[in-house]
Amino acid sequence: MRGRQLLQRPLCSIALGLFACLSGAFTFTGCGGNTGGMTQPPPVTVLSVANSCSPLSITTAQTSTCVGTVSYSAGPSDHNVTYTATDGTVTSAGVFTPTSVGPATVTAKSVKDTTMSSTPTAITVTAVPVAITNVSLACTATSLTDAQTTSCTPTVAGTGAFTNTVNLSVSPASAGTLSATSNVSSGTAVTFTPAFTGAATPTIKAISTQDSTKSDVVKLTVTLRTITINSPTGNIWLPSCTGTELWTVAETGMGTGDLFYLTPYQSPAFTWTSGTTFIAGMGIGNNPKAANPCSPGAYDEYVTGSDGARSNDVYIPIIGPSNTWAGYNSTDEFQADFAGQTTCKYKLADGSLDGVCLPIAGMIEVVDGNNLVTGYPGSVSYGVYDVGTGAVIGQGNETNGNAGTMAAKNGIVGWAQSANQLDSFAMEETANNNPFVDVPNVGTSPGPFAMSTGCNTNPNAATAFSYDQEGTTLYRVDAVGSPSDGTYGSGTVTASKIGSVALSGFAPASQLASFLAPRLIAAWDSNCMAVVLAPVVTGTNPNDTMAYSMELALADMTTGNMRQLGTYVSTGIPSTAIAMAADPSGNDVVISSTDQNTGTTILTEVSWTLDANENPTFTETTLTAAPPVGVYGVSLGILPGTLVPNGTTVRVGQREQHYAFTEQ
């Protein structure tokens, strides 16, 4: 038994020893009644706590990070600590934030043994230095006109109790003004107003009131403002040369004190105050010494400002039933200056004067042979003068007359009277006491009037063509004169209506807009045909206004064969057509039209050829040559080309201005 016990004890001891090793805190009694025991290791204790902070010198705007370290009697150290601070706060992560200037401390305490703490770590806290770190300036617009403003805002950044104000200035000082300049707070908008003097490149500077080395500059680009005006008047007709014409001017960009001009109208400039539209007006009178005589042509309206700004030009076509130009021969022409009450002869070659100007002028100038007929629209008053000497060879004044246009051929002067519904005639070499001959029944509104010698061979006869604007009918009236026996005023004239042609395609004048072109008529001495040009309605525009085109009707007015040969609706002639002249060759006309936006005259030629049955084929051509800007084709004439072989000289003018070019 004993041997067996000896055999088993080690097993039991081994087992018990293993258990004792594992438990480390118990004493077991061995098998068989024997006892034994083991001593446990000493407990782990905190030996010390240390603390370090970085940086040790900070400002009130900074932080310092601290790290506490715990050392033990056995095993590795750790950072299982809590922190406390004086004159500041500290997070569980050891981040210290000061609350005041001066010394501060941070202490680390062991979590395992709260009796163990580090020595307080001293941190020096100083005030944040006062400094400007940046000044910036921003403007809402850096490109503007001299009539606009821009808003500029400074921004000041710094440290400490810095001053957040700036002083603002403009360079050069004459370039504009600021709504505030001294001690402008950061974030405060200030308005810059340019000087009203046109283009400039000023700079605006912001300087810190605390630190003059901190600043910012914005460069501005100031341009001259744009003024735009618009007066879509179309033609303004002066049927009687009296009254007041008013129209609306629309504008953008005008400023208080701007001046509105209408030239050559001689009234004072109009001073604008406010509004996007205003009324412009012009008094019309037929007194040559008045501020504005009845002088058709292009009246230029524009606006100027004290800053040097100038608007676009808009040309108002002031149009009347007159023609102040008259062709004379292959070398000379006549042009009347109604305002100056002179009529001058000019050389076709270079436009220079050819002789002394005659001290006479009317609104209608007609040359018939060596006679210069000058008359006035409205009341029938005319004079006939020798083109060489200016001597009076005839005159007339029909008290109850109302002439629109006037013509003269073979010693006979004639005109249409729209109000009296008559065509009237008289001998050129006549006196006031000789009666006029009136031909009635030529429509309800005869206006356009032309004369020709192409319908008969009688040297003392002339044919008149008048167009009834309301009845759209072309009438032929023949007049025969009894030549003077040499005694002033002894000639007489007779006249009778020969026939008429109702022209298809035209609309009565009362159905058309007042600003449209007049009804124009032309005739030739080489044949018995006449052509009428008038506006026609072609549809409706997108804005619901009526759309118009110009229509030309060619008629054969030969006795026994009167008829409309053909009609041509133009695609290029504007409805602002103002004059038409017949080419002496007999198969074309030139038409002048106005362009209000550019102040130029558009010249269009319409020619035709006739087949064996007199059916016309029309051709339309826009002539490349044109008068200078502002010279409208109020006066229009065509002469056989003599300056250039086989050319045709077209004369265009208004008032005392005239222009010539040769069409090949």
Number of C-alpha atoms within 10 A of each C-alpha: 6 7 7 8 11 11 11 14 15 14 12 14 17 12 13 17 20 12 15 17 13 10 11 14 13 13 16 15 12 17 15 11 6 9 10 10 12 12 9 10 7 8 7 10 13 18 13 17 24 21 22 20 20 14 13 17 16 19 19 19 16 15 20 20 17 23 19 24 19 25 17 15 13 12 9 8 15 13 17 14 26 19 23 17 20 17 18 19 18 22 14 11 13 24 17 27 22 26 15 15 16 14 15 23 20 29 26 29 25 24 15 13 15 12 9 18 22 20 15 17 18 17 22 17 25 17 14 15 14 13 15 22 12 15 23 19 20 17 19 12 13 17 16 17 20 24 20 16 19 19 17 22 18 27 21 23 15 15 13 13 11 16 20 20 22 26 18 25 19 21 14 12 12 13 21 21 17 18 11 15 15 13 15 22 17 19 14 13 19 18 16 20 18 26 17 20 20 19 20 19 14 19 18 23 20 29 25 28 19 15 16 12 12 17 20 18 17 16 15 18 15 23 19 18 24 15 18 17 20 20 19 16 17 20 24 20 20 22 16 19 23 15 12 11 14 13 14 14 17 14 17 14 15 26 18 12 14 19 19 19 21 22 15 14 18 12 13 10 15 14 15 15 12 11 12 11 14 14 10 16 12 15 17 20 19 21 14 17 12 13 15 19 19 26 28 26 23 28 23 19 22 20 23 20 20 14 16 13 21 20 22 17 21 24 30 26 28 21 25 25 26 24 27 29 30 25 22 21 16 15 16 17 22 24 25 29 22 24 21 15 15 17 26 22 24 22 16 25 12 8 14 12 15 15 11 14 18 19 13 17 24 25 26 25 26 23 23 20 14 14 24 25 27 26 28 24 26 22 17 22 18 22 23 26 22 17 21 13 10 17 12 14 18 20 22 22 17 15 9 12 20 23 30 25 27 30 23 27 25 22 24 27 25 27 30 33 30 23 16 16 20 25 29 24 28 28 33 32 26 24 19 12 10 15 16 19 19 19 19 15 11 26 22 20 23 30 29 26 27 26 29 25 22 17 21 17 9 12 12 17 22 27 29 30 30 31 30 25 24 17 18 24 22 28 23 25 20 22 26 22 22 15 18 16 9 9 9 12 20 15 21 21 22 17 21 16 18 16 16 20 17 17 21 12 16 23 17 16 20 9 10 15 12 13 15 24 24 24 24 25 25 25 26 23 19 14 18 21 24 25 26 25 26 25 30 23 16 12 12 11 10 8 7 8 9 14 15 18 18 24 21 23 20 21 22 19 25 17 14 9 9 18 18 20 18 19 22 19 18 19 10 13 24 21 23 22 28 28 28 27 23 23 22 16 14 17 18 20 22 23 25 24 24 28 20 25 14 13 22 20 27 23 24 22 19 18 17 17 12 13 9 6 7 11 15 18 13 18 13 18 13 15 13 9 14 20 20 12 13 25 24 36 33 32 29 27 25 21 23 18 17 16 14 12 10 12 15 20 22 22 23 25 24 25 24 17 17 22 19 20 15 19 14 10
